Amino acid sequence: MSSDATSDQPSRRKRRATDIDQLPPHSDEAEQGVLGCILLGQGNGVLTSAEQKLGQSGEAFYVPSNQRIYQTMIGLRDRNAPIDLISLIQSLKDSKTLDEVGGIPYLNSLDDNVPTAAHVGYYASIVVDKFALRKLLRACTEAAVRIYNFEGEATALVTEVQRDLTSLMAPIARGSTEDDWSFKELMGYDVANDPNAVIGWKDGKATRYLCRGYAAWIIGQSGIGKSSLGQQMALFWSLGRPFCGISPVRPLRVLVVQSENDIGDSAESTQGIIESTPDLTPDDHERLQTCFKVKRCRGRTGRDFCLWLEREVNAWQADLVYVDPLLRFAGIDVSRQDQCTKFLNDSLDPILARTGVVMIGAHHTGKPKSKQDTKGQTIYDRAYAGIGSSELVNWARAVTIVEARSDGLFEMLLAKRGGRAWATHPKLDEPTSTLYLKHSQDRIFWEQISPPQEPERKPHGEVLKGGRPNKIQEIASRNLHSFCAACKEPGPLQDGGETKNEVAKRLEVWLAKESFDASPSTCKRAVEALVANGKLRKTELGNYVKGPQA
């Protein structure tokens, strides 16, 4: 044997799996986080949330003392004893295992780095993932031993090992979750303090509008400002503030995922929201620096997007993610139920379950329906206004519809599960499922208003009979901030400005960029509608300039 070959022997031995001198995959911090959350929440539903992922045995814990502490907490719960530090210490003393688990100092330290008991599901997912990796490592090591000792036809062993590994990894690859709850657990669950509740809070209790691991839709016409609406919700909830009365259970960590808007669009929206919220404190600004982030993603669809999203959610430790628009990342035919089910149930749901994040997805409505088609529809019927299969709505926990009215206002309909949102009109405390909004006059910001007086009337006094607005009304009710910003300012003698043809042509080009198709004649008529709502002003010379409501 040559000297070169001899010198290569040690390096080869270092790369052999049996020679790797490392601890198996585990996370001390996540295990302590689970126990700390249970102590911080004093049991209640927190232990049940952990048990859904870890079971009663706690075998997923790598550190024996952590498994012992967890089993002791299960025992306290089963005896209807309080799960707090005093009870835990006494129970470990009685079983003569207090010193084995690290004593009182270790128990005291468990919740030191736990910000909220609501993170128990996230920490438990890490513990379970590390446990799965340890099982995989053990299975691969056993397979290696079998390979070294095997005599016979290789095909048989390959098939056998492949079957064993596939059986082990199938639940992990699918990311499926199966839960079961006994009658005792269901009757003992503290619904008012549900640790899985994220949005929906009233009178010190969770109303459970949106919960960890589930999703909701915001559905609206193209170009009305769904991106800024979702971003405004996200900013408010990041600060722990209500939006139209809909309150988070606590300040949230929020991630906004964009595909259509660039940094200028997101910045303009953010600045408009912040400038329109004058009571923000220095602490609020500091919190937004650390708990609110916008990320643009392009070129990812289907499972590739879902895996990317899981990494981003985990890295940011997000409680809420707003995806705008969600189906831009699906890469499917949304009219087909089988493709919707495959993306939502097989690819997206496991990500939500593993991370515990709440997802809100923006989605578009289809071609406007006739008045006859929408006549007599209830708020529940209108939940299916979005493009695509009914599976989209059936899958979501909650659905919100945003519709432009003929008077330039917007209705926000909490069409599914809306009663749990506890949304309210301004200065009223009674819950409602129909809210009214308008665009701010001078910046990108959604203002909530009181319900308008009914019956709604046209300018000449004719009562409207309902139905969707026509194209001119839709144009007049859009967020026209960027279009109006390019309009000419009025001169000192009401001169200057643009002709109607010039304004209409610019409007047609601007609408095309917003994916809204309007003919030249429609745009000309829309110019007069913009004069009527103050977006434009007609000068004495017959030209058009920026209006007082631009």
C-alpha positions, 0 to 999 in steps of 0.5 A: 500500500502506498504512503498516499493511501495510508495517509488517507485512511484517517480522513476516511474514518472521520467521515464514517457515520459510526465515527461521528462524535456528536450528540444526537439532534435535540434542542435544550432551549425548545424543551425548556420552552415547552415546560416554561410555557406550561408553567407560565400558563399554569396548565389550563389549555397550554398543557393540552396544546403541548400534549397534542404534539408530544403525547402523554409519555413525553418520549420526544424529550431528549433530556431525561429530566425534562421528560420527567418534569413533563410527565409530572405536569401530566400527573398533576393535570390528571389529579386536577391539581394546579400546575404551578411551581409550588405544586410541581416542586412538591410532587417531585419531592414526593417522588424523590426526583427533585434533585434528579431534575436539577432541583429548585434552581432549574425549575425556577429558570424554565420560564425565564426566556419564555415571552408568552405561553402561546408559543408552546405549540411552536416550541413543541414542534421543534422538540418533535422535529428533533425527535423525528431526526433522532429516529431517522438517525437511529434507523439509518445507523441500524440500516448501516449495521444490517448492510455490513452484516448482510449476505445474499442478494442486495435487491432484497435488502434495499427493498427492506431498508427502503420500506422501513425508511419510508414508513418512518418518514411518511408522517414527517414528509406529509406533515399531517397532524392527527388529534384526539380529545377525550370527553374529560379534556373537552369539558375541562378546556379553558376556552376563554383563555385558549392559548391557540387564540390569536385574534378575537378578544373581548372583555378579557376573554378570547373570542377565538376568531382566528387561531394558530395554524389556520387561515382566512381570506380577504377577498375584494375587487382588483385595485381597491387597495387590499394590499394596504388594507391587509398591511394596516391590519397587520401593523395595528395588530403588531402593536396590539391595537384593534382594527375596526374593533377586531382585537388581537389577544396580544401584540403580534409578530407579523410577516407580510409576504408580497409578490405584486408590490415593490418597496416603494408601494409598501413604503408608501402604504406604511408611511400613510398608515403611520402618519395617520395614526398620530398617537403612536409612542416611541415604544410603538415605533421601537416595537414595529422595528422588531416585530413587523417585516415585509418580504417580497417573494417572486419565482416560487410556487406550490410546495417550493413556496410552502417550504420557503414560507415555513423557513421565513415564518420560523426565522421571524417567529411570526404569529401572523403572516399576510400573503398578498395575493396567496394564490399567486404562489399556488401555481394551480388552476383555482377553478379545479377543486382537486388542485385547490385541495392538493395545494391547500390541504397537502402543501399549505396546511402542514406548514400552518400546523407545524409553525402555528402561524395564522395566515391571511391571504388576499384574493380577487373577485371575479368578473362583476355579476349582474344585479339579477345574479346577486339579488337576494344573496345573504352575507354567507352567499357572498363569501363565495365571491372570490375567483375559483373553486368553493374549496377555497372558502370551505378551507378557510376559517374566516372570510372577509369580503371588501366591496366598493359602493357607488358612493365611493365608500366600501363595505367590509363584510365578515362573511364567515365566522364574523360574529367571533371577530367582535367588530364594531362601528365607531363609538358603538360596542355592539358587534357587527358583521358589516363595516364601512370604510373609505380611503383617506383624502391625502394618503394611503390609509383606510378610515372606518366610518359610521354606517351611511344613511339609507336609502342610498340615493343617486345625485339626482335623487333616484333611489338605488335598487342595489347591485354592484356599481358600474364601471364608472362608479368602480373607477370613482371609488378606487384608491386614486392616490397615485393617479391624482398625485400626477394631476396638475395643480390649479393655477392662481386664476383657475387657469392651466390644467388638462383637457378632458381628453388628456385626463381621460387618456392618462386615466386609461393608461393608469387603470391598465397598469392596475389591471383594470380594463376601461374604454376611452369613452368610459374614462371620459365619463369617469372624469366627470365622476371624479369631479363629482367626488372632489378628486378633480376640479373643473376650471373656468376655462373648462380644463381639469386640475387636482381637486380638494379630495385628491 
